[in-house]
Amino acid sequence: LDLASTRDISALVLLFKEDEKFIVVPYFFIPEDNAKKRSERDKVDYMTWIRDKYIIATPGDVADYGYIENKILELGDIFRIQSVAYDRWNASSLVVRLSNDHNVPMSPFGQGFLSMSAPTKELEKVILGEQIVHDGNPVMSWAINNVALQEDPAGNIKPNKAKSTEKIDPVVALVMSLGEYMTGEDINSVYDQRGLLIL
């Protein structure tokens, strides 16, 4: 979950592993009142994406966290959500409500090289290996094409919002979801299915 501070794209990315493929189900949110203005200013066709249901227009002219909260709860009724990674720098009352009031497993995810490098490299690998499926979502494709990477002297990398050509919030949310998956890969132990074998 990459929450917009006020008027950016908020991105919620569900990640599923099926065989050797990662299935990506993204949800993007933009304030309805400034969508048209942003389309004209940024020369990005947000209005078409809203019409085609690739972006959800939320009421008002700033990010509507209540709407996003309801979407997460709705998805929680459909899927067994293991964890929701979120940027701790932009944590809000939304995170507190989801965690305390609704028992949604929330996990703070740093935006520095330490947290972002391994999943960014893994994302590169799965994209090149054609292991990622997002049904040609044009918003995700656009964001991936916008990404510029930042590298530190040790060779760690992460998406760089400041240097990227346009918005990359969808990719940041995807990297965070992949990073959260990587830290919890063994969450469903083989022992849950077959029990312990005594030798």
ZICOR-V825840 format. One record per helix or strand of 3 or more residues. SS is the DSSP state (H for helix, E for strand). FROM is the first residue (numbers start at 1). TO is the last residue. If there is no record, write none. Layout:
ss=[SS SS]
from=[FROM FROM]
to=[TO TO]
This chain:
ss=[E E H H E H E H H E H H E E H H]
from=[10 21 32 46 56 65 84 88 93 106 113 138 149 157 169 190]
to=[18 31 42 51 58 78 87 90 101 109 128 146 151 159 183 194]
